[in-house]
Amino acid sequence: MSQERVRIRVDAEGVAEVILARPDKMNALDPAMFEAIVAAIERLRADAAVRAVVLHGEGRAFCAGLDKGSFEAMMRGERSFGDIERRTHGLANIWQQVAWGWRELPVPVIAAVQGVAFGGGLQIALGADVRYTRPDTRFSVMEVKWGLVPDMAGCVFMTELLRADVARELTFSGRIVEGEEAVRIGLATRTCDDPLAEARALARQIAGSTPDAIRAAKRLLNGASPVRADAVLGAESREQQALIGSANQVEAVKAGLEGRAGVFG
């Protein structure tokens, strides 16, 4: 599982590196990738030696979002995602857990974001505590293109990080923003020439600090969120469940895959 889609290594200082490892598909999300990311989070949660996590994608992208096969299944009217309203991981379902799970880890998570972070890939990055990126990295809340809404905890994270009108504009338009703008509006922490090197350096610094204080700080900062995560995660799933497989959603997928404008009822 993790060997196919996700690789993990933990060094002697307690810095864990989690690599999304589907580079030929720009680390796009298929069911096996979802399962592998959730398994990686559970493995890290169970390892008391881990003091910080670096999260990044292999190859030219962080994560391009759902893969083409998932959208083709939607176009055929298949509801392959099952009952997404069912809570399988505490407050979350499995699809949300790939992003929400980083928030719930007791140690800091630093994402190094290169290439693209689109749709679900962006939501995974937003689940990290810190996001370092390149100036030319591209970000998009792309779900609207496919007739969907952000439903992988993105509504929680965007409400915390962005001005309300900015979150709405990005969600309604699906427009692409690059690294410098992403920092200005709150999607990223800062830009740098080598995000992975910077993420590793911060993780080593954190690993050298007292783990009690670091874990306490993350608990406090998580608890300070003004967002009722349980309500928002549940609402995400209800809205998405109603959209998936609907006539307009299937038409949006067909139009996107065929490169044409949608014709909606």
Contacts in CASP RR format, 6 or more apart in sequence:
PFRMAT RR
TARGET T0000
AUTHOR 0000-0000-0000
METHOD contacts of the structure
MODEL  1
MSQERVRIRVDAEGVAEVILARPDKMNALDPAMFEAIVAAIERLRADAAV
RAVVLHGEGRAFCAGLDKGSFEAMMRGERSFGDIERRTHGLANIWQQVAW
GWRELPVPVIAAVQGVAFGGGLQIALGADVRYTRPDTRFSVMEVKWGLVP
DMAGCVFMTELLRADVARELTFSGRIVEGEEAVRIGLATRTCDDPLAEAR
ALARQIAGSTPDAIRAAKRLLNGASPVRADAVLGAESREQQALIGSANQV
EAVKAGLEGRAGVFG
1 32 0 8 1.000
1 35 0 8 1.000
1 36 0 8 1.000
1 39 0 8 1.000
2 8 0 8 1.000
2 36 0 8 1.000
2 39 0 8 1.000
2 40 0 8 1.000
2 43 0 8 1.000
4 21 0 8 1.000
4 32 0 8 1.000
4 36 0 8 1.000
5 20 0 8 1.000
5 21 0 8 1.000
5 22 0 8 1.000
5 32 0 8 1.000
5 33 0 8 1.000
5 35 0 8 1.000
5 36 0 8 1.000
5 37 0 8 1.000
6 18 0 8 1.000
6 19 0 8 1.000
6 20 0 8 1.000
6 21 0 8 1.000
6 33 0 8 1.000
6 36 0 8 1.000
6 37 0 8 1.000
6 39 0 8 1.000
6 40 0 8 1.000
7 18 0 8 1.000
7 19 0 8 1.000
7 21 0 8 1.000
7 58 0 8 1.000
8 16 0 8 1.000
8 17 0 8 1.000
8 18 0 8 1.000
8 19 0 8 1.000
8 40 0 8 1.000
8 43 0 8 1.000
8 44 0 8 1.000
9 16 0 8 1.000
9 17 0 8 1.000
10 16 0 8 1.000
10 17 0 8 1.000
10 47 0 8 1.000
10 49 0 8 1.000
10 50 0 8 1.000
11 17 0 8 1.000
13 51 0 8 1.000
13 204 0 8 1.000
13 207 0 8 1.000
13 208 0 8 1.000
14 49 0 8 1.000
14 50 0 8 1.000
14 51 0 8 1.000
14 52 0 8 1.000
14 207 0 8 1.000
15 50 0 8 1.000
15 51 0 8 1.000
15 52 0 8 1.000
15 53 0 8 1.000
15 54 0 8 1.000
15 200 0 8 1.000
15 203 0 8 1.000
15 204 0 8 1.000
15 207 0 8 1.000
16 44 0 8 1.000
16 47 0 8 1.000
16 50 0 8 1.000
16 52 0 8 1.000
16 53 0 8 1.000
16 54 0 8 1.000
17 53 0 8 1.000
17 54 0 8 1.000
17 56 0 8 1.000
17 200 0 8 1.000
18 40 0 8 1.000
18 44 0 8 1.000
18 53 0 8 1.000
18 54 0 8 1.000
18 55 0 8 1.000
18 56 0 8 1.000
19 56 0 8 1.000
19 57 0 8 1.000
19 58 0 8 1.000
20 27 0 8 1.000
20 33 0 8 1.000
20 37 0 8 1.000
20 55 0 8 1.000
20 56 0 8 1.000
20 57 0 8 1.000
20 58 0 8 1.000
20 62 0 8 1.000
20 63 0 8 1.000
21 27 0 8 1.000
21 57 0 8 1.000
21 58 0 8 1.000
22 28 0 8 1.000
22 30 0 8 1.000
22 33 0 8 1.000
22 58 0 8 1.000
23 57 0 8 1.000
23 58 0 8 1.000
23 59 0 8 1.000
23 60 0 8 1.000
23 61 0 8 1.000
25 64 0 8 1.000
25 67 0 8 1.000
26 60 0 8 1.000
26 61 0 8 1.000
26 63 0 8 1.000
26 64 0 8 1.000
26 116 0 8 1.000
27 33 0 8 1.000
27 57 0 8 1.000
27 58 0 8 1.000
27 59 0 8 1.000
27 61 0 8 1.000
27 62 0 8 1.000
27 63 0 8 1.000
27 64 0 8 1.000
27 121 0 8 1.000
28 63 0 8 1.000
28 64 0 8 1.000
28 65 0 8 1.000
28 66 0 8 1.000
28 67 0 8 1.000
28 68 0 8 1.000
29 63 0 8 1.000
29 65 0 8 1.000
29 66 0 8 1.000
29 67 0 8 1.000
29 70 0 8 1.000
29 98 0 8 1.000
29 120 0 8 1.000
29 121 0 8 1.000
30 66 0 8 1.000
30 67 0 8 1.000
30 69 0 8 1.000
30 70 0 8 1.000
31 70 0 8 1.000
31 80 0 8 1.000
33 67 0 8 1.000
34 94 0 8 1.000
34 95 0 8 1.000
34 98 0 8 1.000
35 94 0 8 1.000
37 97 0 8 1.000
37 98 0 8 1.000
37 124 0 8 1.000
38 89 0 8 1.000
38 94 0 8 1.000
38 97 0 8 1.000
38 98 0 8 1.000
38 101 0 8 1.000
41 97 0 8 1.000
41 98 0 8 1.000
41 101 0 8 1.000
41 102 0 8 1.000
41 104 0 8 1.000
41 105 0 8 1.000
44 50 0 8 1.000
44 53 0 8 1.000
44 105 0 8 1.000
44 107 0 8 1.000
45 104 0 8 1.000
45 105 0 8 1.000
45 106 0 8 1.000
50 107 0 8 1.000
51 107 0 8 1.000
51 206 0 8 1.000
51 207 0 8 1.000
51 208 0 8 1.000
51 211 0 8 1.000
51 214 0 8 1.000
52 107 0 8 1.000
52 108 0 8 1.000
52 109 0 8 1.000
52 110 0 8 1.000
52 202 0 8 1.000
52 203 0 8 1.000
52 204 0 8 1.000
52 206 0 8 1.000
52 207 0 8 1.000
52 214 0 8 1.000
53 102 0 8 1.000
53 105 0 8 1.000
53 107 0 8 1.000
53 108 0 8 1.000
53 109 0 8 1.000
53 110 0 8 1.000
53 203 0 8 1.000
54 110 0 8 1.000
54 111 0 8 1.000
54 112 0 8 1.000
54 196 0 8 1.000
54 199 0 8 1.000
54 200 0 8 1.000
54 203 0 8 1.000
55 102 0 8 1.000
55 109 0 8 1.000
55 110 0 8 1.000
55 111 0 8 1.000
55 112 0 8 1.000
55 124 0 8 1.000
55 125 0 8 1.000
55 128 0 8 1.000
55 199 0 8 1.000
56 62 0 8 1.000
56 111 0 8 1.000
56 112 0 8 1.000
56 113 0 8 1.000
56 114 0 8 1.000
56 195 0 8 1.000
56 196 0 8 1.000
56 199 0 8 1.000
57 63 0 8 1.000
57 112 0 8 1.000
57 114 0 8 1.000
59 114 0 8 1.000
60 114 0 8 1.000
60 115 0 8 1.000
61 114 0 8 1.000
61 115 0 8 1.000
61 116 0 8 1.000
61 117 0 8 1.000
62 111 0 8 1.000
62 112 0 8 1.000
62 113 0 8 1.000
62 114 0 8 1.000
62 115 0 8 1.000
62 116 0 8 1.000
62 117 0 8 1.000
62 121 0 8 1.000
62 124 0 8 1.000
62 125 0 8 1.000
62 137 0 8 1.000
63 116 0 8 1.000
63 117 0 8 1.000
63 118 0 8 1.000
63 120 0 8 1.000
63 121 0 8 1.000
63 122 0 8 1.000
63 124 0 8 1.000
63 125 0 8 1.000
64 116 0 8 1.000
64 118 0 8 1.000
64 121 0 8 1.000
65 118 0 8 1.000
65 119 0 8 1.000
65 120 0 8 1.000
65 121 0 8 1.000
65 122 0 8 1.000
65 142 0 8 1.000
66 119 0 8 1.000
66 120 0 8 1.000
66 146 0 8 1.000
68 257 0 8 1.000
70 80 0 8 1.000
71 146 0 8 1.000
71 253 0 8 1.000
71 257 0 8 1.000
72 257 0 8 1.000
73 80 0 8 1.000
74 80 0 8 1.000
74 146 0 8 1.000
74 244 0 8 1.000
74 245 0 8 1.000
74 249 0 8 1.000
74 250 0 8 1.000
74 253 0 8 1.000
75 250 0 8 1.000
75 253 0 8 1.000
75 254 0 8 1.000
75 257 0 8 1.000
77 245 0 8 1.000
77 250 0 8 1.000
79 244 0 8 1.000
79 245 0 8 1.000
81 95 0 8 1.000
81 244 0 8 1.000
83 241 0 8 1.000
84 93 0 8 1.000
84 95 0 8 1.000
84 151 0 8 1.000
84 237 0 8 1.000
84 240 0 8 1.000
84 241 0 8 1.000
84 244 0 8 1.000
85 93 0 8 1.000
85 234 0 8 1.000
85 237 0 8 1.000
85 238 0 8 1.000
85 241 0 8 1.000
86 93 0 8 1.000
87 93 0 8 1.000
87 234 0 8 1.000
88 94 0 8 1.000
88 97 0 8 1.000
89 96 0 8 1.000
89 97 0 8 1.000
89 100 0 8 1.000
89 101 0 8 1.000
91 100 0 8 1.000
91 229 0 8 1.000
91 230 0 8 1.000
91 233 0 8 1.000
91 234 0 8 1.000
92 100 0 8 1.000
92 101 0 8 1.000
92 153 0 8 1.000
92 233 0 8 1.000
93 237 0 8 1.000
95 151 0 8 1.000
95 152 0 8 1.000
96 151 0 8 1.000
96 152 0 8 1.000
96 153 0 8 1.000
96 233 0 8 1.000
96 236 0 8 1.000
96 237 0 8 1.000
98 124 0 8 1.000
98 152 0 8 1.000
99 120 0 8 1.000
99 123 0 8 1.000
99 124 0 8 1.000
99 126 0 8 1.000
99 127 0 8 1.000
99 152 0 8 1.000
99 153 0 8 1.000
99 154 0 8 1.000
99 157 0 8 1.000
100 127 0 8 1.000
100 152 0 8 1.000
100 153 0 8 1.000
100 156 0 8 1.000
100 229 0 8 1.000
100 233 0 8 1.000
101 127 0 8 1.000
102 109 0 8 1.000
102 124 0 8 1.000
102 127 0 8 1.000
102 128 0 8 1.000
102 129 0 8 1.000
103 127 0 8 1.000
103 153 0 8 1.000
103 222 0 8 1.000
106 215 0 8 1.000
106 218 0 8 1.000
106 219 0 8 1.000
107 206 0 8 1.000
107 211 0 8 1.000
107 214 0 8 1.000
107 215 0 8 1.000
107 218 0 8 1.000
108 129 0 8 1.000
108 130 0 8 1.000
108 203 0 8 1.000
108 206 0 8 1.000
108 214 0 8 1.000
108 218 0 8 1.000
109 127 0 8 1.000
109 128 0 8 1.000
109 129 0 8 1.000
109 130 0 8 1.000
110 128 0 8 1.000
110 129 0 8 1.000
110 130 0 8 1.000
110 131 0 8 1.000
110 132 0 8 1.000
110 199 0 8 1.000
110 202 0 8 1.000
110 203 0 8 1.000
111 124 0 8 1.000
111 125 0 8 1.000
111 127 0 8 1.000
111 128 0 8 1.000
111 130 0 8 1.000
111 131 0 8 1.000
111 132 0 8 1.000
111 199 0 8 1.000
112 132 0 8 1.000
112 133 0 8 1.000
112 195 0 8 1.000
112 196 0 8 1.000
112 198 0 8 1.000
112 199 0 8 1.000
113 125 0 8 1.000
113 131 0 8 1.000
113 132 0 8 1.000
113 133 0 8 1.000
113 134 0 8 1.000
113 137 0 8 1.000
113 139 0 8 1.000
113 188 0 8 1.000
113 195 0 8 1.000
114 133 0 8 1.000
114 134 0 8 1.000
114 137 0 8 1.000
114 195 0 8 1.000
114 196 0 8 1.000
115 134 0 8 1.000
115 136 0 8 1.000
115 137 0 8 1.000
115 138 0 8 1.000
116 137 0 8 1.000
116 138 0 8 1.000
116 139 0 8 1.000
116 140 0 8 1.000
117 124 0 8 1.000
117 125 0 8 1.000
117 137 0 8 1.000
117 138 0 8 1.000
117 139 0 8 1.000
117 140 0 8 1.000
118 138 0 8 1.000
118 139 0 8 1.000
118 140 0 8 1.000
118 142 0 8 1.000
119 140 0 8 1.000
119 141 0 8 1.000
119 142 0 8 1.000
119 143 0 8 1.000
119 150 0 8 1.000
120 142 0 8 1.000
120 143 0 8 1.000
120 150 0 8 1.000
120 152 0 8 1.000
122 139 0 8 1.000
122 140 0 8 1.000
122 141 0 8 1.000
122 142 0 8 1.000
122 187 0 8 1.000
123 150 0 8 1.000
123 152 0 8 1.000
123 153 0 8 1.000
123 154 0 8 1.000
123 157 0 8 1.000
124 152 0 8 1.000
125 131 0 8 1.000
125 139 0 8 1.000
126 153 0 8 1.000
126 154 0 8 1.000
126 157 0 8 1.000
126 158 0 8 1.000
126 161 0 8 1.000
126 187 0 8 1.000
127 153 0 8 1.000
127 157 0 8 1.000
129 218 0 8 1.000
129 221 0 8 1.000
130 189 0 8 1.000
130 199 0 8 1.000
130 202 0 8 1.000
131 187 0 8 1.000
131 188 0 8 1.000
131 189 0 8 1.000
132 188 0 8 1.000
132 189 0 8 1.000
132 190 0 8 1.000
132 191 0 8 1.000
132 192 0 8 1.000
132 195 0 8 1.000
132 196 0 8 1.000
132 198 0 8 1.000
132 199 0 8 1.000
132 202 0 8 1.000
133 179 0 8 1.000
133 182 0 8 1.000
133 183 0 8 1.000
133 188 0 8 1.000
133 189 0 8 1.000
133 190 0 8 1.000
133 191 0 8 1.000
133 192 0 8 1.000
133 195 0 8 1.000
134 179 0 8 1.000
134 191 0 8 1.000
134 192 0 8 1.000
134 193 0 8 1.000
134 195 0 8 1.000
135 178 0 8 1.000
135 179 0 8 1.000
135 180 0 8 1.000
135 191 0 8 1.000
136 178 0 8 1.000
136 179 0 8 1.000
137 178 0 8 1.000
137 179 0 8 1.000
137 182 0 8 1.000
137 188 0 8 1.000
137 191 0 8 1.000
137 195 0 8 1.000
138 176 0 8 1.000
138 177 0 8 1.000
138 178 0 8 1.000
138 179 0 8 1.000
139 176 0 8 1.000
139 177 0 8 1.000
139 178 0 8 1.000
139 179 0 8 1.000
139 182 0 8 1.000
139 187 0 8 1.000
139 188 0 8 1.000
140 170 0 8 1.000
140 174 0 8 1.000
140 175 0 8 1.000
140 176 0 8 1.000
140 177 0 8 1.000
141 150 0 8 1.000
141 158 0 8 1.000
141 170 0 8 1.000
141 171 0 8 1.000
141 174 0 8 1.000
142 174 0 8 1.000
143 149 0 8 1.000
143 150 0 8 1.000
143 151 0 8 1.000
143 171 0 8 1.000
143 174 0 8 1.000
144 171 0 8 1.000
144 172 0 8 1.000
144 173 0 8 1.000
144 174 0 8 1.000
145 174 0 8 1.000
145 252 0 8 1.000
145 256 0 8 1.000
146 249 0 8 1.000
146 252 0 8 1.000
146 253 0 8 1.000
146 256 0 8 1.000
147 243 0 8 1.000
147 248 0 8 1.000
147 249 0 8 1.000
147 252 0 8 1.000
147 253 0 8 1.000
148 240 0 8 1.000
148 243 0 8 1.000
148 244 0 8 1.000
148 249 0 8 1.000
148 252 0 8 1.000
149 155 0 8 1.000
149 171 0 8 1.000
149 236 0 8 1.000
149 239 0 8 1.000
149 240 0 8 1.000
149 243 0 8 1.000
150 158 0 8 1.000
150 171 0 8 1.000
150 236 0 8 1.000
151 236 0 8 1.000
151 237 0 8 1.000
151 239 0 8 1.000
151 240 0 8 1.000
152 236 0 8 1.000
153 229 0 8 1.000
153 233 0 8 1.000
153 236 0 8 1.000
154 236 0 8 1.000
155 232 0 8 1.000
155 235 0 8 1.000
155 236 0 8 1.000
156 225 0 8 1.000
156 227 0 8 1.000
156 229 0 8 1.000
156 232 0 8 1.000
156 233 0 8 1.000
158 167 0 8 1.000
158 170 0 8 1.000
158 171 0 8 1.000
159 167 0 8 1.000
159 226 0 8 1.000
159 227 0 8 1.000
159 232 0 8 1.000
160 225 0 8 1.000
160 226 0 8 1.000
160 227 0 8 1.000
161 186 0 8 1.000
161 187 0 8 1.000
162 170 0 8 1.000
162 185 0 8 1.000
162 186 0 8 1.000
162 187 0 8 1.000
163 185 0 8 1.000
166 185 0 8 1.000
169 175 0 8 1.000
170 177 0 8 1.000
177 185 0 8 1.000
177 187 0 8 1.000
179 188 0 8 1.000
179 191 0 8 1.000
180 191 0 8 1.000
182 188 0 8 1.000
183 189 0 8 1.000
183 190 0 8 1.000
183 191 0 8 1.000
192 198 0 8 1.000
206 214 0 8 1.000
243 249 0 8 1.000
247 265 0 8 1.000
248 264 0 8 1.000
248 265 0 8 1.000
251 262 0 8 1.000
251 263 0 8 1.000
251 264 0 8 1.000
252 262 0 8 1.000
252 264 0 8 1.000
254 262 0 8 1.000
255 261 0 8 1.000
255 262 0 8 1.000
255 263 0 8 1.000
256 262 0 8 1.000
END
